[in-house]
Amino acid sequence: MNVHTLDLHFQDTEKLIASFLVEGPEGLALVETGPGSTLPRLLAGIEALGFSPKDVSDVFVTHIHLDHAGAAGWWAAENGSTVHVHPQGARHLIDPSRLMESARMVYGDAMDHLWGEMIPAPEEKVHLIQDNESVSAAGLTFTAWDTPGHARHHHCFAVGDAVFTGDVAGARLPGCDYLSVTSAPPQFDPDAYLVSIDRLLTAAPARLFLTHFGEVTDVQTHLTDYRENVELASLFVRGRLDEGMDADSLQIAYQAFQMEIAFRSSLPHEAWPLYQLANPTGMCADGIRLYWEKQSANAK
């Protein structure tokens, strides 16, 4: 198996969002499509390797957030590829109108530039892959692992000694040790997150492939440190809410908290804005806040 990491140059910036072209003995498979806005870059990257998009028989998306699956419909509808997705996310690929409407409410006029179009995927081209289910693609065996925490509809995909982790192993940009907690709303769940990370730790793969961004080989250290970061981030936000902090102030406090962790990890100053593009702290603070507010409401 040969894994080609394709840089989608999201927002005209290198190494924020990756797609992975997996070259097997019987063809090609793609893990993560990126957003519709970067589809031309993805197609050009495949062709630069000497392949044709038509050679991609199967596409695997870890979850249906736009930075991971925004272009999935194109691969199904225009390229004829089979798209494998978590059962809870499939309906949003078949009919993305609600997903896109919600995103447009958040991003407004920036929506089209950031994310582009999400084409509906033909239902017959969408395969609902279950936890621990394996499928053959490109002459390789891809096994889905249900790994909620970042989103309830999240899979990792294990292939040989490698695992494609989507967002459940965090964001770590090349050459950096800082691990940014991926906690975008609305489905962050710290308890489920830790169970998912433990599942990866127990499996002990040799390599992780992070959508944000690239290959990780110090797997046990990465996952152990990331597990701690998820716990710390969750407890930090809960503490500020217990103190009565409002949402806007919490975003500022959370950014300061993460900046301290980042620079203790020797993150170069120039790398911080890149992390903000890949995984904005304000968005992440909102995701964790929403979880704790729901917990508080349910306890009443």
BELVENUR-V680615 format. One record per backbone hydrogen bond with DSSP energy under -1.0 kcal/mol. NH is the residue of the N-H (numbers start at 0). CO is the residue of the C=O. Records with the same first field share a line. If there is no record, write none. Layout:
NH = CO + CO
This chain:
1 = 22
3 = 20
5 = 18
7 = 16
11 = 8
12 = 9
17 = 210
18 = 5
19 = 30
20 = 3
21 = 28
22 = 1
23 = 26
25 = 137
26 = 23
27 = 54
28 = 21
29 = 57
30 = 19
31 = 59
32 = 67
36 = 114
37 = 34
38 = 35
41 = 37
42 = 38
43 = 39
44 = 40
45 = 41
46 = 42
47 = 43
49 = 46
50 = 45
54 = 51
55 = 52
56 = 27
58 = 81
59 = 29
60 = 83
67 = 64
68 = 64
69 = 65
70 = 33
71 = 68
74 = 70
75 = 71
76 = 72
77 = 73
78 = 73
80 = 74
81 = 56
82 = 124
83 = 58
84 = 126
88 = 85
89 = 85
91 = 88
92 = 89
93 = 89
94 = 90
99 = 95
100 = 96
101 = 97
102 = 98
103 = 99
104 = 100
105 = 101
106 = 102
107 = 103
109 = 106
110 = 107
113 = 109
114 = 110
120 = 92
124 = 121
125 = 122
126 = 82
128 = 84 + 126
131 = 143
132 = 129
134 = 141
136 = 139
139 = 136
141 = 134
142 = 157
143 = 132
144 = 155
146 = 153
154 = 61
155 = 144
156 = 163
157 = 142
158 = 161
161 = 158
162 = 206
163 = 156
164 = 208
167 = 164
169 = 166
170 = 179
171 = 211
175 = 172
179 = 170
182 = 180
188 = 148
192 = 188
193 = 189
194 = 190
195 = 191
196 = 192
197 = 193
198 = 194
199 = 195
200 = 196
201 = 197
202 = 198
203 = 199
205 = 160
206 = 160
207 = 215
208 = 162
209 = 213
210 = 165
213 = 209
215 = 207
218 = 216
221 = 217
222 = 218
223 = 219
224 = 220
225 = 221
226 = 222
227 = 223
228 = 224
229 = 225
230 = 226
231 = 227
232 = 228
233 = 229
234 = 230
235 = 231
236 = 232
237 = 233
238 = 234
239 = 235
240 = 236
241 = 237
242 = 238
243 = 240
244 = 239
249 = 245
250 = 246
251 = 247
252 = 248
253 = 249
254 = 250
255 = 251
256 = 252
257 = 253
258 = 254
259 = 255
260 = 256
261 = 257
262 = 258
263 = 259
264 = 260
265 = 262
266 = 261
270 = 267
274 = 270
275 = 271
276 = 272
277 = 273
278 = 274
283 = 279
284 = 280
285 = 281
286 = 282
287 = 283
288 = 284
289 = 285
290 = 286
291 = 287
292 = 288
293 = 289
294 = 290
295 = 291
296 = 292
297 = 293
298 = 294
